[in-house]
Amino acid sequence: MNLENEFARFRGGLVGHCYRMLGSLHDAEDAVQETYLRAWRGFAEFQHRSSVKTWLYRIATRTCLNALQHSSRRMVPSALGAPGTNADLEAPALETSWLEPLPDRLPSADPALVVGVRQSLRLAMVAALQHLSPRQRAVLILRDVLAWPASEVADLLDTTTAAVNSSLQRARADLAELAPAEDHFSEPHEHVRRALLDQYARAFEQADLAALERLLTQDTRWEMPPIPTWFDGRDNVLCLLRAKLLPEQGVRIMVETSANGQPAFAWYVRGRDGAFHAHSIQVLTLTTAGVSAVLDFHRPDLFASFGLPIARSARWEGAAGHVDQPGRAGAHP
């Protein structure tokens, strides 16, 4: 057996697994690195009572549980309290452990896993998972995403099958209150989805608030980690955008990408030097009624994980300018 190739086969799935547990791509990659290190050191004791894949997931789960003993759960602003008002438009950033998006350009799930994978990586679901205790989180992911038998989960967690089943029931009940079920997501057909994203990118670049009003749902939600204030409802979100979006043409560029199985845009802003600089990553939730949620991560350091530069030349334009067409489907600079 070529051990290096065998381990590499499962890297994408392990990153996705650790991301669900930890809510951070960076933490997940560190956990997978630690998993491989432990696997290399312990392979001589591996007795092939299970597959290499199962063995690696066991190590990865324990690694994540150990990491969660010394860190707080990853948050989104809406988990911290009530939505903000017009008076909260200038709230400062808050240093805490924030949820991070998972770029779709990374192989984040085992292709053999079909049931539950897409839903389990949506931002709303990963955020909801963070409210569960680490062991509940592990039980739910191992049972409902990886489809492990309860007996294997019990062996991994050094507990009983009955305790695993009980924990799973509690975790499912808690999750049902925190995150909408996948069948509640009524996403538009591809041609409608494509038009909606094109219109959104153009409206945002042009600060066209009338167009944005038509695109946002009545109950839309806007969050901006690490800024703790969040806004609920179209009127409040438009108030925020009216205050924050400069009306000038050509000062914003929206580059389309995707994260967590959802459409996303990298937002660049023209600086005093004339170049476009990374501002934030917006992850959108789409329904047939329009854009129902935006998680706008004000984290320029995330751009590298999306394969995007931190800055672009002044000649580069986006959806509004039709130069290089970075805001169109699947286009990357």
N, C-alpha and C positions, 0 to 999 in steps of 0.2 A: 504493500500500500504506500503510495506517495502521500505522506501525511500532510505536506504543505498544500497540495492540490485538494485533498479531501477537506481540510479545514476551510480553504478559500471558497468552496462550493456553498457554504452556509453563512458566509459573512453578511450578505444582504438581509437574510432572515433574522440573524442575530441582532443586527443594528435595529431593525424594526421592533423586535421583541424588547430590547433594552430601552428603546425610545418610548414604547408604551409604558414601561415601568417607571422611567425617570423623567419623561417630559422634556428632554433636552437632547439634541443631536450630539452636542459636544460630550455630555456625560455618557450618552449611549456608546459613542465611539471609544471613549476611555474604558467603559465596562467591557466592550468586546475585546479590546486590546488586553485587558487583564484576564479575560476568559481564555484567550489563546495562550497567554503566558502560563496560566495554571494548567491548561491542557497539555502543553508541551512538557511541562515538568512532571505531570502525573500520568503520561500516556503509558509508561511501563507498567503501571498498576491497573490500567484499563483492561478489564477481563472480558470485554465483548458480550456482556450480559444484555446489553442494549445496543442500538445502532450508535455510530459516532455522532450523528445528528442529535439524538436524544441526550447523549452524554454531554455534548456541548451546551445544549439548552439548560441542562441541569446546572452546569457550572455557571452559565450566564445569569440564571435566576438567582442563585446564591450570591453572586457578585453584586447584583442589583440590590438585593435585600441588605447586604452588608453596607453598601453605599448609602442606602436610605436610613440607616441607623444614625448617620452623622450629618444629615442634610434635611432641610425643610422641603415640603412639597412645592412643586412648581405651580405658580398662580397665574390667573388672568385678572385684569382689573375688576371685572364684574363679580369676582369671588370675594372682593374686599369690602363691599358695602353697596349702598344705594347709588343709582346713577347720578351724574352731575347735572348742574344747571348752567345758565348763562354766566353766573358768577364764578364758575369753576374753570373757565377757559384757559387760565394761566397757571394751572396746577403744576408744580415742579415734579421732576422725575423722582421715583422712589427706588431706593436700592433694596431689592428683595430678589428671591428666586422666581423668575418669570418663566412661563411656558415658552418654548421655542418651536418654530415651524420645522417640518421635515421636508426638505426639497425632494420632489419627485424624480429628479435626475439621478438620485442615488437609488440603488436597488434596496428597497426597504422591506420587502416581504418575500418569503419563500414562494416561488411560483406554484408549488404544489398545493398551497393553502388558498382556498377559494372562499369558503363560508366565513363571514365575519371579518375578513382582512380589510376590506375597503372601509367599512364602518368603524373598525377599531383604530384606524389611523386618522380619521377626521379630527380636526382640531377640537370640536365640541366634545367628542368622545374622550380624547386624550386628556383634556382639561377636567372632565368629569372623573376619570380614573384617578386623578391626583387627590380627590376627596376621600378615596378609600384608604384604609390602612395598607401598608406595604404587603402584608400577607394576604389580605383580601384581594388586592390588586393582582398578586401572583396567581392566586387560585382562579380568579375569573379569566385572566389571560390564558393560563395553561389549559383550562377546561373549555372555554367558549371560543377562543381564537385558535389555539394549537390542537384542540380536541384530544387532549391527553385523558386517559382513564383516571377516575378518581383515585384508584389505588396507587398509580404512579405519582400523582401529585402528593398524596399522603406520605409516600416514601421519601420524596424530595424534601418535604417540609417537616418530616419527623413527627407526624401526627396520625390520626386515624381517618379512615375513609368517611366515617360518619361526621367527623369534624370538618372535613373538606366539603362535604355536601351541604352542611349547615352554613359554612362560611360562604359558599357559592350562592345559596339562596339569599342571604343577607346582602351580598355584593350586588346581585342582580336587582334586588328591590331598591337599594340605594341608588344604583345607576339609573334606574327607570325614572327616578325623581329629578335627576341631575342633567340627563342628556336625552334629547329626542330620539325615538327609534328611527332606524334607517328608513322604514317605510313611510315616515312622515316627511322625508325629503322628496319633494316632487320637483325634480330638476327638469328644466326645459329640454326639448329635443335639440340635437346638435346645431341645426341651422338657426334656431332661436337663441341658443346659448352663444353661438358665434357672434350674432348681431348684437346681443346684449353686452358682451365683453368689448366689442369694437366701440359701441356707443359710450360705454362707461369710460374707456381709456381716453377717447376724444373729449368727452365732457369734462373729465378731471384735468386734462392738460390745458383746456381752454377756460377753466373755472366757470363753466356753464352751469350755474346753479339750477336754472329752469330744467335743463336736461337731466341733471342729477336727481332732481325732485321726481321726475317721471320714472327714473330707473330704480330708486330706492323704495322698498316696501314701507307700508305705514308703520310697521313694528320693527323696523330695522334697528340694528345695534352697532355701535362704533366703539372700539377699544384700541388703546394706543400704548401698550407696555413699552418702556417702563413708566409711563405717565399713569398714575393710579386712577384718574378720573375717567369715567366712561359715559357714553351718552345713549339713551334709549328713546326710540321713536323718531320718525322722519323729521319732524319739526326741530327737535333738539339737535339732531345730527346736522341738518342744514344750517342751523345757527353756528355750530362749530366750524363747518366748512366756509361759511361766509366770513368768519373772523380770520381764518387761517390761510385761505387760498388767495394769493395775490391775483388781481384781475388781469395782469399783463399777459400777453401771448408769448409763447416761446420760453417760459421760465421753468416749465415742468416737462419731464419725459416719463412716460409709463412703458416699461418693458415687460412684455408678457412672459410669465413663467408659470409654475404650478408647485403646490406644496400640499402634503397630506391628502392627495387625491382631489384637491380643490383648485380652481383657477386662482392665480395670484399675479400681482404686478410688482415689479421693482420700480420705486419712485425715485427719480433723479431730479435735483434742483440746480438751476444755473447759479453759479457763484459769481463773485465780483471779478474773478479772473476770466469769466466767460465760459469756463468749462462746466460740464454737468457733474454734480457730486452726489454720491449715494445718500439717500435720505431715509427710506424705510421700505419694508416689504409688506405689501397688503395681501392678505389671504381672504378671498371672498366666499361667502355662502350664497349660492344661487337657488332660486325657486322659480316656478312658472310665473310668479307675480313680480319678480325682479330680484334685486340684491337685498338679501334679508339680514346680512351681517358682514362686517369688515373687521378683521383683526389686523391692525396697522402697526407692525413691529418697528419701532423707531430704533433700529439696531443696524447701522451701516456695516458693522462687523459681520453680519449674517450674509452679506452679498457674496463673499468668497465661496461659501458652501453651495450657492446657487450657480456657481460658475460665472459670476458677473463681476466686472471691474468696479473698483471703488470710485472711479471718475472716468469721464469720456470727454473728448475734445469738443470745442465750441461749435464745430460745424455739424455735429450729430443732432438730428431732430427725430421726434417720435411720431405718434399717430397724427398729430395736427399738421406736421411739416412734410410728411411723406418722404423724408430722406432716410435711407437705410431701412425704413419700415420696422424698427425694433418693437413697436407695439402690436404687431400682428401675430397671428397664430403661430406658436412654436418658434418664433424668431428670437435669436439671441445675438447680442453684439459680438 
